[in-house]
Amino acid sequence: MAANFETKEHRPYADGRGPKVWHLYIGDVEARFASYKSTFLKILEDREAETVYDVACGTGIDSVMLLEEGYRVVSTDGSEHFVNKARQVRQERLDLADWQIGFGDWLDLKSAEVKHPEEGYDAVVCIGNSITGLPDFEGENRTHLKALQNFKDMLKVGGVLIIDHRNFDYTMAHKAFAPSSRQNIYYHCNRVFNERAEIIEKDGKVVKIVLKTYMDVSGTELENDSEMQLQKRGETMVPALEMRGVHCYPHTVEASPNS
C-alpha cells in the first residue's frame, strides 16, 4: 500500500490471516451488492466509463463484479496475500483469463505489476474503507495528498475517482464508534465475535484505531488450519482464527485532503 512501511511485515494484513478469512468476512455476496452496487454502477454509467482501475482490490470481489458488468478492469492491492487470493479467483474462472492483477503501491502506482493504458482510466476506485489503511507518514496529510495525486494521475481527463470510508467523523468527535457502525454495507457475516477496538490518541486527538476480532470457522476448510484455536463464543467453544491488528488511520470528511 505504501513504500514507507519499514518492511513488508509492517504492511496491512502482512501476516496473511485477514486475506485467509476474507471470504467468510464478506459473507452473503448478494446482500453486499444489494447495499451499493446500483449506486456504484450509476456513477460509472453517468460518466460513460469503460475502463476501471481498482487500486484496493482485496480478494477481487468488486473487480469481478465490474468485469461481469462488462467493464475493462485492472486490479492491484498493497497486500501480496490479497493479490494471490485474487489470482486464485482468476485461475478458477476461464472467462477472467485476461484480468490483470498485481501488487500496487499507492505511492508509486506507475510501477505497479500491471500494464496501465497510456491514455489513462475512465475511473479509479478505492472502496471498502481501504484509504484509511494508509498512515500519514509525512504529516499534515502530505502522504495522503501524494496517494490522491497518484490516483488522479491514473485517470483520463474528466475521469472519476471513487473513494469511501467509514463514519470516522463520529469516532474522532466522541472517541467511540457510532451506534450505526455495525451496519457495514460491505460485510454481511454472522461469524465474527469478540470484537474489540483500541482507540489510540495523540495530543488529545484520535490518530489510529486498531481493530481485533475472532472469526468462527466452524464447518469450513479453515477448521484444520494450523493457526486455528478454540475460543469461547457465548456458551460454546468454537474453532476460530483471530483477525488481529487491522490498523485504521481515520480522518473526518471535512478534513480530508483535496488534491
Salt bridges, closest charged atoms under 4 A:
ASP15 OD2 - ARG244 NE 3.49
ASP46 OD2 - LYS42 NZ 2.83
GLU50 OE1 - ARG72 NH1 3.76
ASP62 OD2 - ARG32 NH2 2.79
GLU68 OE2 - ARG93 NH2 3.01
GLU69 OE2 - LYS37 NZ 3.13
GLU80 OE2 - LYS8 NZ 3.22
ASP95 OD2 - ARG93 NH2 2.77
ASP105 OD2 - ARG11 NH2 3.98
GLU113 OE1 - ARG87 NH2 3.69
ASP122 OD1 - LYS156 NZ 3.09
GLU138 OE2 - LYS146 NZ 3.38
GLU140 OE1 - ARG142 NH1 3.21
GLU195 OE1 - ARG182 NH1 2.73
GLU201 OE1 - LYS175 NZ 2.83
ASP216 OD2 - ARG233 NH1 2.89
GLU221 OE2 - HIS23 NE2 3.18
ASP225 OD1 - LYS20 NZ 3.15
GLU227 OE2 - ARG17 NH2 2.91
GLU227 OE1 - LYS20 NZ 3.03
GLU242 OE2 - ARG196 NH2 3.04
